[in-house]
Amino acid sequence: MLISAAAGFKIPYKVTLYLLDKKEKPLTEEDIKEFLKLSLISIILIIIAAFIEVYITPKIATYLLTNVRFK
């Protein structure tokens, strides 16, 4: 989630720098490539997390609820 937040703030940050006359162009090709890379990594990690949440977590919860005795 932190990676997707960083990607989400990158474009407004670059545009703000442009509006404050600290950059010549609002977005460069490098900025766009970095944003897309961060977005792709975020999507992949969210899909992996969803897979774990759907298929692995219920098995662990079932095991813990049926086999572990609480004192």
N, C-alpha and C positions, 0 to 999 in steps of 0.2 A: 504494500500500500504506500510505503514511503517513496518508492521509485515512481509510482504513478502520480503521486503528489508533486514530486520534483518535475516530472514531465509537464504536468498541468500548469505549473508556475513559470516554466521556462519562457514560453511565448509572451505572456503579459510582461515579464521582466525585461525582455529584449525590446518590446515595443515601448515600454516606459523609458528605457535608456535612449531610444531614438527620439521620443518626444521631448526629453530633456537636453537634446542636442549633444549627447555623449557618444552617439554612433551615427554613421552616415546612412546606413540602410537599416530598416526595421528588422528584417530577417534575412540572413544569408543562407546560402545553400547548405553550409555546414551546420547552421542552427537547426534547419529543418531535418537534416539527416540525423542529428543527435536526438531531436524530439521523437522522430519515428522509431529510432533504435530503443529509446527508453520506453516508448509505448508498447512496442513488440515484446520486450522483456517483461513488462508488467502483465500483458495479456497471457503470456506463457505461464508465468508464475501463478496467476489467478486460476488458470485452468488446472494446473497441478494441485493447487490447494483445494479446489472443488472436488477433484478426483479423490484426494485423501479424505476429505470430509464425507463424501458419499459412500466410499467403499471400505475404507480402513477404520475410521473412527467407530462406526457401529459394531464392528467385530471386536474391537478393543473394549468398548463399553459393555457388550454382552458378556465377554469373558470376565471382566472385572465384577459385574453384577452377579454372575452365577458361581464363580469359583473362589472369590476372595471373601473371607470371613472377617467382619469387623469386630474388634474387641471392645 
